[in-house]
Amino acid sequence: MILGLTRGWSLTGYFIAVILILPLIALIVQSTLPDEAVFSHLFNTVLPTYIANSLLLMLLVGLGSLLLAIPAAWVIARCDFPFRRYFQWLLLLPLAMPAYIVAYVYTDMLDYAGPVQRTLRDWFEWPSPHDYYFPAIRSLGGAAIILSLVLFPYIYLLARTAFMEQSSSLLYASRVMGCSPWRSFWRLALPMARPALAVGVALVAMETAADFATVSYFAVPTLTTAVYDTWLGYGSLTAAAKLSAIMLLVVFSMIGVERFARRKQQLFQKQSSFNEADRYVLSSTKAWIALGYCTLLLFLAFLLPFTVLCVYAIDYFNESWDTRFWQYSLNSLYIAAIVSAVCMLLSLILMFVRRVSPRKSDYLPSRLSSTGYALPGTVLAIGVLVPLTFIDFAINDVYDWLGERGPGLLLTGSVFALIFAFCVRFIAISIGSLENSYKRISPSLDMACITLGQTPLQLLWRVHLPLLRKGIFAGALLVFIESMKELPAALLLRPIGFENLATYVFQFVSDEKLEHGALAAIVIVLVGLVPLIYLNRSLEQQG
C-alpha cells in the first residue's frame, strides 16, 4: 500500500537529485572537451606548482589544526580548571570569523610597515630590514597558520565529544595499571579518538582545498586560485573545468584514503555516563597552564581580529555607514533567505521519501543531493555555469527561430545562478539537520497514520511537520549563515553590478582597505555567531 502511494514522491526525489548533481555531471563532461592548448600550457608550466601547493597547504593546515585542537579538547573534556565551562563553547567562536579577514588583520600587524616590526626596529635600533630577519606572513606557511587558527574548531568539537564519550572504566583501569594521566591519554584516549580526529582532519582539508580568499590575498598559487585565474584570465571555461576535475580528484581521493585507512578499525567500549567526578583535578600550576593555553588560543583566533575590526568600524563609521552598506546587506539577507527556504523544502521532500518508502533505492536521492557540499566554491561555479549557459543559449535560439528578440542571459545573468549554486552546495546541511530530527520520530506513528487511511501528504503535514519544527529551523538557520559567508561562488556567479556583504568586504581586503569594510565584516561575524549560541546550549548540557 505504501509502495503505491509513494511512487510519485519517489520520482520527485530522483528529479530533485538529478537537478542538484547536474553541475557535477556538467563539470565532468566539460572537462573532457578540447581547450585550445590552454590546459596543455598550464600543465607544462605552473600546474605542478598549483598541485604541490594545494597538497602541502592541506597537510600543514591539517597538522596545525590537530596540534591546536587536541590539547584544548583533552583538557576541557577530561580535566577541571577555572572557566572550563566557558571555554568549551568559546573555542568554537573562530568558526564565525572568515579566514581572509583574519589574514588581513595579521598581515596589517606583522608586515614590514606594521606595528610589530616597527616596534622591534625602534627597540633594537635596526635601521633597515637587512639588519634582522622576520618571517613573511604573505607565504604558504602564513596561510597555513591563519587557516589553522580558523579551522581548528572542527577538530576540537569532534575530539572533545570523542574524549567525553570514552568509557571512564577504561581510563580507571589504566590508572590502576600504573599509567600516568599523560600515558593514559597517549596510549589509550588518543588512539580511541582516532576516527573522530580523522573525520575532523578530512573536514579541515576540504575547507582548506575550498579556500580562495586567503590564498588569493597571500598570493599563494593553489588549484582554487588557478580555476579562478584560468576562467577570468585565459577565458577558457574548459581549462578551468579540467583544473576543477583535478581538485575533485584530490578531495575525493583524500576522503577515500581516510576511509580505507580505518576500514578494519573497530572500537568496542562500554558506554558509561560521564560526570564531574571523572575529571582530572589539575594542580594550580597545571590549571594555570591549561587556562593560559585556552585563553591564548581564543585570543589569537578570535578576540584579537574581532577587536581590530571593532576599532576599524568605530574609526571609519562615517565612511562605512552609507547606502551601499544597506543595499549589500539587503542583498545578502534576501539571497540567504531564499536559499534557506528552497533547501529546506527540497530536503523535506527528499527525507520524507527516504522515510516512508520501503525501497532501499529511495535512499539514493538524498545521498546524491548531498555531494555538492564537497565541491569548492570555484569548482561549483564552473559546474553551475556550464548547464545554465547551455539553457540560456537554447532559450535564445528558440526565440530566434520564432523571429522574436531573446531574453539574453536569463539564468546566468541574474541572481538565479547564485541561488542555484548555493542550494547545490548547502542542501547537505539541511538534509543532515532533518535526518537527525527524523531519527527522533517513532516509525509507529507512520504506521498508525497509514492504518487510519491517511495519505503521505497528510502524514507529512499533520504528523511530521509539527515534530520537525526544531530541525527545520536549525537547518534553515545554518544554511542561511553559510549563504551569508560564501565567497568564491558569489565572486564568480554574481550578476554585473550585484554585491553582497561577502564580496563587498573582500573587495576592500583586496584593495588593502578593510577599514572601510569593517562594519560589513562585523555583520558577517555576528550573523555567524548565531548557530554557535544554539550549539552552546547543547554543550552546557553535556559539560
C-alpha positions, 0 to 999 in steps of 0.5 A: 500500500505504501509502495503505491502511494509513494511512487510519485514522491519517489520520482520527485526525489530522483528529479530533485537529485538529478537537478542538484548533481547536474553541475557535477555531471556538467563539470565532468563532461566539460572537462573532457572537451578540447581547450585550445592548448590552454590546459596543455600550457598550464600543465607544462608550466605552473600546474605542478606548482598549483598541485604541490601547493594545494597538497602541502597547504592541506597537510600543514593546515591539517597538522596545525589544526590537530596540534591546536585542537587536541590539547584544548579538547583533552583538557576541557573534556577530561580535566577541571580548571577555572572557566572550563565551562566557558571555554568549551563553547568559546573555542568554537567562536573562530568558526564565525570569523572568515579566514581572509579577514583574519589574514588581513588583520595579521598581515596589517600587524606583522608586515614590514610597515606594521606595528610589530616590526616597527616596534622591534626596529625602534627597540633594537635600533635596526635601521633597515630590514637587512639588519634582522630577519622576520618571517613573511606572513604573505607565504604558504606557511602564513596561510597555513597558520591563519587557516589553522587558527580558523579551522581548528574548531572542527577538530576540537568539537569532534575530539572533545565529544570523542574524549567525553564519550570514552568509557571512564572504566577504561581510563580507571583501569589504566590508572590502576595499571600504573599509567600516568594521566599523560600515558593514559591519554597517549596510549589509550584516549588518543588512539580511541579518538582516532576516527573522530580526529580523522573525520575532523582532519578530512573536514579541515582539508576540504575547507582548506582545498575550498579556500580562495580568499586567503590564498588569493590575498597571500598570493599563494598559487593553489588549484582554487586560485588557478580555476579562478585565474584560468576562467577570468584570465585565459577565458577558457571555461574548459581549462578551468573545468579540467583544473576543477576535475583535478581538485575533485580528484584530490578531495575525493581521493583524500576522503577515500584514503581516510576511509580505507585507512580505518576500514578494519578499525573497530572500537568496542567500549562500554558506554558509561555516563560521564560526570564531574567526578571523572575529571582530572583535578589539575594542580594550580600550576597545571590549571594555570597552564591549561587556562593560559593555553585556552585563553591564548588560543581564543585570543589569537583566533578570535578576540584579537581580529574581532577587536581590530575590526571593532576599532576599524568600524568605530574609526571609519563609521562615517565612511562605512555607514552609507547606502551601499552598506544597506543595499549589500546587506539587503542583498545578502539577507534576501539571497540567504533567505531564499536559499534557506527556504528552497533547501529546506523544502527540497530536503523535506521532500527528499527525507520524507521519501527516504522515510516512508518508502520501503525501497532501499533505492529511495535512499539514493536521492538524498545521498546524491543531493548531498555531494555538492557540499564537497565541491569548492566554491570555484569548482561549483561555479564552473559546474553551475555555469556550464548547464545554465549557459547551455539553457540560456543559449537554447532559450535564445535560439528558440526565440530566434527561430520564432523571429522574436528578440531573446531574453539574453542571459536569463539564468546566468545573468541574474541572481538565479545562478547564485541561488542555484549554486548555493542550494547545490552546495548547502542542501547537505546541511539541511538534509543532515539537520532533518535526518537527525530530527527524523531519527527522533520520530517513532516509525509507529506513528507512520504506521498508525497514520497509514492504518487510519487511511491517511495519505503521505501528504497528510502524514507529512503535514499533520504528523511530521511537520509539527515534530520537525519544527526544531530541525527545520529551523536549525537547518534553515538557520545554518544554511542561511549563515553559510549563504551569508559567508560564501565567497568564491561562488558569489565572486564568480556567479554574481550578476554585473553590478550585484554585491553582497556583504561577502564580496563587498568586504573582500573587495576592500581586503583586496584593495588593502582597505578593510577599514572601510569594510569593517562594519560589513565584516562585523555583520558577517561575524555576528550573523555567524555567531548565531548557530554557535549560541544554539550549539552552546546550549547543547554543550552546557548540557553535556559539560 
